[in-house]
Amino acid sequence: MTTDKQQVLERLYTRQLVNFPLARDNFKALEQVVCKTFQEEGFRLRIQHNPARIISTNAKTDTASLQNRPCFLCPSGMPEAQKGIPYGADYHIYINPYPIFPRHFIISSNRHIPQRIVGRFGDMLDLADDFRNNTVFYNGPASGASAPDH
């Protein structure tokens, strides 16, 4: 079932690949990703090597670095070509310019506040319900997020 919200998200994705060269190039680079799957008793593990992610994964997240760079999850710190769509009263959804898989989006709070999952479980469930064709996961500071301050 494709919902109206899912259709709006797909239109955002399509428009951004046309109008946002950084995202377009990095989504194209996903073609170079090398994956290997290991099947073990009771589970399957898939490992991905994505050379284009080096910029994002090597981002400095120490206090001094965070204080001296614009927040790339706030509109004022985003590239001019990066556009989003509102989600509820508290969030916007953007295409991730440094994707780890096809159709990789970022859900960003409308306020510049530290990333915390506490108090947002309901929001995550709403996202999963509204965008059933997508995987929803939390990537906060303890998970290796490169913007722990937002």
Secondary structure, DSSP 8 states (H G I E B T S, - for coil): ---HHHHHHHHHHHHHHHH-HHHHHHHHHGGG-EEEEEEETTEEEEEEE-GGGHHHHT---SHHHHHTS--TTSGGGS-TT--EEEETTTEEEEE-SS-SSTT-EEEEESS------TT-HHHHHHHHHHTTTS------GGGT-S-TT-
